Amino acid sequence: MNELKPRIHDETSGLDYVLVGDYYVPAIELPESDDRPIGKWGRMHRAYLEEANLILLNHLIMTGKLHTYLANLNEQAQNRYRLIIKQMTDAEGVDEDLKRRSQWEWIKAMNGIVSRADEIIRSEIINA
């Protein structure tokens, strides 16, 4: 009978496997500590990956890059979200003067802008 190698490397997946008993188990190491939060947008994208792209999600988990990927996506989405809100408030004249004159009108306008910005981020970044 052939002697099994104690460690093998799979070129297609890029993973190393260690012999444990009669089975090869993926040699997964914990990734470097990344203290950045994945936030609202990162959690939403992970849920999207679970539904729409399980292969990518599993690859990111197996390579230890999921947290970094989601943290980067969250930062990108937050920056884009802020930019969209700023552009919309400037274009529609929703400013401190409106807030001083009529708080209810300002709240109504801001709620509409935030809702539209949220939908844009979902379509451009989260569900893409």
C-alpha positions in Angstrom: 0.0 0.0 0.0 1.2 3.5 -0.7 2.5 5.8 2.0 0.3 8.9 2.3 2.1 12.2 2.3 1.7 14.1 5.6 0.9 17.4 3.8 -0.4 18.1 0.2 -1.2 21.2 -1.8 -4.1 21.6 -4.1 -3.2 23.9 -7.0 -6.8 24.5 -8.1 -8.0 25.8 -4.8 -4.6 27.0 -3.5 -5.2 25.3 -0.1 -2.9 23.0 1.8 -4.2 19.8 3.4 -2.8 17.9 6.4 -3.2 14.2 6.9 -5.2 13.4 10.0 -5.7 9.7 10.4 -6.9 8.5 6.9 -8.3 11.8 5.8 -6.8 15.1 4.5 -8.1 18.1 6.3 -7.7 21.7 5.1 -4.8 23.4 6.9 -6.6 26.7 7.7 -4.8 29.3 9.8 -6.5 32.2 11.4 -6.1 35.4 9.5 -4.2 38.4 10.9 -6.3 40.3 13.3 -8.4 42.9 11.5 -10.2 45.1 14.1 -12.3 47.0 11.6 -16.1 46.4 11.9 -17.9 44.9 9.0 -20.9 47.1 9.8 -24.4 47.3 8.3 -23.3 47.1 4.6 -20.8 44.2 5.2 -23.5 42.2 7.0 -26.0 42.9 4.2 -23.4 41.8 1.5 -22.6 38.6 3.4 -26.3 37.7 3.5 -26.4 38.4 -0.3 -23.4 36.1 -0.8 -25.2 33.4 1.2 -28.1 33.6 -1.2 -26.5 34.4 -4.5 -22.8 33.5 -4.6 -22.1 30.7 -2.1 -18.9 29.7 -4.0 -17.3 33.1 -3.4 -18.4 33.1 0.2 -16.9 29.7 0.8 -13.7 30.7 -1.0 -13.4 33.8 1.2 -14.0 31.8 4.3 -11.5 29.1 3.4 -8.8 31.5 2.5 -9.4 33.6 5.6 -10.2 36.8 3.7 -13.9 37.2 4.5 -13.5 39.7 7.3 -11.1 41.9 5.4 -13.3 41.7 2.3 -16.5 42.7 4.2 -14.7 45.5 6.1 -13.3 47.0 2.9 -16.8 46.7 1.3 -18.4 48.4 4.3 -15.9 51.3 4.2 -16.5 51.7 0.5 -20.2 51.7 0.9 -20.1 54.2 3.8 -18.0 56.6 1.8 -20.3 56.3 -1.3 -23.4 56.7 1.0 -22.1 59.9 2.5 -21.2 61.3 -0.9 -24.6 60.5 -2.4 -26.4 62.2 0.6 -24.2 65.3 0.3 -24.8 65.5 -3.5 -28.6 65.1 -3.1 -28.9 67.6 -0.2 -26.9 70.2 -2.2 -28.9 69.5 -5.4 -32.3 69.7 -3.6 -31.5 72.7 -1.4 -31.9 70.7 1.9 -29.7 72.8 4.2 -29.6 74.3 7.7 -31.7 77.2 6.5 -34.6 74.8 5.7 -34.0 73.1 9.0 -34.4 76.4 10.8 -37.5 77.4 8.9 -39.4 74.2 8.9 -38.1 71.1 10.8 -40.8 68.9 9.4 -40.1 69.8 5.8 -36.4 69.2 6.5 -37.1 65.8 8.1 -39.3 64.8 5.2 -36.7 65.8 2.7 -33.9 64.1 4.5 -35.8 60.8 5.0 -36.5 60.7 1.2 -32.8 61.4 0.5 -31.6 58.8 2.9 -34.1 56.2 1.5 -32.9 56.8 -2.1 -29.2 56.7 -1.1 -29.8 53.4 0.7 -31.4 51.9 -2.4 -28.5 53.2 -4.6 -25.9 51.6 -2.3 -27.9 48.3 -2.3 -28.1 48.1 -6.1 -24.5 49.4 -6.8 -22.5 47.7 -4.1 -24.4 45.3 -1.9 -26.3 43.2 -4.5 -23.6 43.4 -7.2 
